[in-house]
């Protein structure tokens, strides 16, 4: 009996501080995330173990590399939904996109072809290679069209480490920040972790995301959720993040 109680307590600690995940690459064969349905089912099952009840998957939408649209996503999405049912995995799965701010995105936006996460909320990202010279203009245009931009993992764009004032500037424009759980865990290095924690301190951290791509991420998530660092941070994260408002 005591062993059972201990197990339940451990399971509770392994839960994320939210139930709605807004950033993952679990739809099979469409980007650099899961490449097959078996992996997708495994990733989805792990999400439910962490307490996620609803996931809005966000395949990349970038010019040239991943020119995804509902035409490329609908079929693998339906296949994954069926596989979840067949495997008794209780995850309410939806999809949007992780929109790279590029020419293609501008066209989609101007033609009313954006597929939001929820309501008018959209997940946007930068290239990891080079900064966007007109980031503020992108954000202003997105807002002007009536969307609410959520900036995917701003803590991970290393070229901004020398220009940290950009975070305040973009936040003050009304852009919300989605930080990766694995950034807080330190999986992308110390500086990324420090910036993620600084966002938490400053009240910039509005959403958390798994940004789940593959099994290595699962291993790192499991380790972090078992850690004392997570145990200490969890109440603060629960207070700040708004993920579950996107139910
Ligand atoms: Fe992503």
Boltz pocket constraint, residues with backbone or C-beta under 6 A from the ligand:
constraints:
  - pocket:
      binder: B
      contacts: [[A, 23], [A, 24], [A, 25], [A, 58], [A, 98], [A, 152], [A, 211]]
      max_distance: 6.0
